[in-house]
Amino acid sequence: MTKLISANFLRLRKSRVFWLANGVMAALVMLICADHYHYLGRETILDGFFLGYVLIVGFPLSVVCGLYLGTEYGDGTIRNKLIAGHTRWAVYLANLVTVFGAALAMSLVFEAVVCMVGIPLFGPLKSDWEFILIMTGESVLTIGAFSAVFTLTGHLIQNRAVMAVSMVLLTFFLFFAAISVEEKLKAPEFIYMGPMYDQDNVVVAAQEEFQGAELTANPQYLSGKRRELYVFLHDFNPFGQALQISNMFESHPVHLWQMPLYSLLIIAAATGGGGYLFGRKDIK
């Protein structure tokens, strides 16, 4: 399998799409830094987007993975590998390692630019290094979950165009599902339904400026088993994990130990199921 992995990475290094994706990651970091500096200046806390790659990398990875595996099928590379005597499991695992390696490379580009641009502008990180290392480890597992899901999808679809579109649609579906679940979880338990006034008896729109309001139960607030279900969905969805990890300074994820276990479960299930289905697939 070592030869397969070496050949895969050689192909990846020659891929223009892969290098374009790395360029996009670098450009996004500079744009984020410029945006924060424009609005907040040196008051920006670098921790707020230091691990932002975990939320962004899924989008370029879906494109790179879709085109890479699509080319494997379209050019007959997978078929030739099987004819050469490599097992289907070896081919599948080599492709998974390659996709994961591509994701790590794009993430390292993000971090390198953050260190070169963000630290001189905003100063060093404020969080404890132990916590930063834990969150970095969790982000790597989340990226592994993305890689496993994309590799599974890529090996089940042989048409290059359909595969690429399916990858992108799957990415956006998971992303918007995570945002929707997070918004529901952030709904306050109590709200004020009446008019709000400031100290000068002038109506205002901001609830924070009103003093002494009687609060009413929010019908949108999730409670009981329903809330537990939404919390599980948010922690299980790789993009839900990414949202929590990328905002590590604003609010520390509650389930620091559950999310890595969910990522490992996704990796194991997607790899096992994908390898099994790929082993039974008719390669044209």
N, C-alpha and C positions, 0 to 999 in steps of 0.2 A: 504493500500500500504506500510505502515511502516514495516509490517511483511515480505513482499516480499523483500524490500530493505535490511533488516537485514539478511535474509536468503541468499541473493545474495552476500553480503559482507563477510559472513561467508564462503561461497564457494570460493570466490575470495582469501581470506586469506590462504586457503588450497591449492591454485593452485601453482604448481611448476613453471609453465610458467610465472605467474605473478611475482614471486620472482626472477626468472631468468632475466626477463625484467628489474627489478629494479637493479639487479647486473650489467647488461649491461650498464644502464644509469650511474651508479657510475663509472664503468671502463672507459667509454667514457670521462667523465669529467676529470679524472686523466690523461688520454691520451692527452686530449686537453691542460691541464695545463703543462704537461711535454713537449709537442711539442712547445708551446709558450715560455716556459722558455729556452728550448734548443736553439731556433733561436733568440729570442729577449731579454732573460734574464728579469731583473726587469724593463725594458722599456715597457713591455707589459701593455696595458690598459685593465683592467678587464672588463670594460663596453662592449668591443668588443664581448664577448661571455657569459656575465652574464645571458642573457635570451636565451641562445642557446638551452635550452630544448624545446622551442616552435617549432624549426625546426627539432629536433631529435625525439620527443616523438611520432610523427605520425607513425613511422615505427614499434617500439615495440607494440604500441597500436593496430595497425592493426592485429598483430599476436595474442595478448592477446584476443582482441574482437572476432576475427574469431574463435579461439578455444573455448572460453567461450560460445558464442552463439551456436556454432556448437554442443557442448556437451549438451546444453539445449534442442536442437532438438533431438540429437542422443539418449540421455538417456530418452527421453519422459518427461523431467521435465516441459516443457512448457505445454504439454497436461495435466499433473497432476495438475498444478496450475489452469488451466481452469476448470477442473473437480471439484476442491476444491471450486469453486465459485468465483474466482477472475476474474475481467473483463479483456478483452484484452488490453484496454487502460492502466489499472493498471500494467499489466505485461510488456507492452512495456515501459512505463515511468520508472518503477523500473529498467529495464535493461539499459535504457539510463543513469539513475543516477549512476548505477554501473560502466558503461564504463567510464563516466566522472570522477568518483571517482578514478578509476584505473589510468587515465591519470594524474590527479592532484597528486596522490601519486608518480608516476614516476618523475613528474616535481619537486616535493619537494625533492626527493632524489638527483636530479641533483643540485638543489640550495644549499642543505645542504653540498654537497661535494665541490661545488664552494666556499662556505664561509669558510669551514675548510681548504681547500688546496689553493685556489686562492688568498684569501685576505692576508694570511701570505707571499705568494710569491710575489704578485704584488701590494699589498696595496689596499686601499678602492676604491670605485667607484668615478669617476670624474664628472659624470653628476649630474644635480640638482635632489634632491630627488622627487620633484614634477613630473618631467619628467619621472623618473624611475617608480614611482607609476602608472602614466598614461600608460606607456608601459607594465607594469606588468598586469594591468587590461585588456589591449588589448590582451595580450598573453593568458589570461584565457578565453576570449571570442573566440579566435582562436582555442584553445583546445576544447572548447565547440562545435565549428563547426565541428572539426574532429570527435568528439564523436557522434554527431548527424548523420553525413554522414555514419559512420561505423555501427551505430545501425540500421539505415535504411537498409543498404546493408545486414546486418546479419539477419534481420527478413524476408527478401524476399527469401533467399536461405536456404533450409532445409538440403541439403547434406553437411556434415561437411568438407570434403576435398575440395569440390568446393567453399564453403564459405571462407575457409582459403586462398585459392589461389586467389580468387576474391578480397579479402581485400588487399592482398599484391600488386597485379597488379594495383588496383585502386590507392594505395598509390604512387607507382612509377610513374604512369601516371600523377598524379597531381603534383608530385615533378618535373619531367622533363619538364612538361608543364610550370611550374613557372620559371624554370631556362631559358628555351627558350625565354619566353616573356621578362624576365628581361634583357637578352643579347640584344634583339632587342631594348629595351627602352634605353639601355646604349650606343647604337651606336652614335658616335659623329656626329654633324651636318655638320662639314667640315673636310676634310682630305687632306694631302699633297701626291700627286701621284708621284712626281719625286724623284731623288736621294737626299740623305741627307748627309750633310758634317758637320764636326765639325769645330772649329776655325782654325785648322791646315790643312784644306782642305782634310781631310780623310773621306771616306764614312763610315757612321755609320748607325745602325739599329734603334736607338731610336729617335723618332720624337722630343722628348723634347730637344735633344741636338742640333737641327738645329735652326739657327737664321734667321729670315727674309724670311721664305718660303711663297709662294703664295698658299693659301688654295683653295680646290675645294669642291663643294657640294658633300656630301656623298650620293650615291644612296640608301644605306641601312638605312638611317635615316628616322624615322617615323615622319610624320607631319599631321596636320589637324585632320580629323575625324578618320583616321586610328590610329593615336597615342592615341586619346581619347579612342578608343575601346581597345587597348592593355593595357592602364593604368587601365581601368575598369576590364579587365580580370585578371590583376596582383593583383589588390586590392581585387577582389572577391574570387579568388582562395585561400583557407586557407594556402597553401604552399607559395603563393606569399606574403601573409600577414606575414608568419613566416620568410621569407627571409628578409623582411624589418625590422621586430621587432628585430631579432637576431643580426642585424648589426647596432643597434641604435647609437653606438658611431661614426661609420664611416660616416653615412649619416642618418639624421633624416627622418622618413617617411613623405612624403609630405601631405598625406591625413590621418591625425591623427584621424579625426572624421568620415570619410567615412567608414574606415575599420571595426570599431566596429558595425556600422549599417549593413554592409554586413554580418558580423558574426551572428548577431541577426536574420537577414533575412534567412540565411542558417539554423540556428537552428530551427526557426519557421517552415520553409517550409519542412525541412527534417523530423521534428517530427510530424507535421500535416499530411504530405503525408504518412510517414511510419506507423503512427498509423492507418490511414484510410485503407491502403493496408493490414496491418496485421490483421485488423478487418474483412476483407473479405477473408482472406487466409484460405485454407483448411489445417488444421493441421493434419498431419498423425501420 
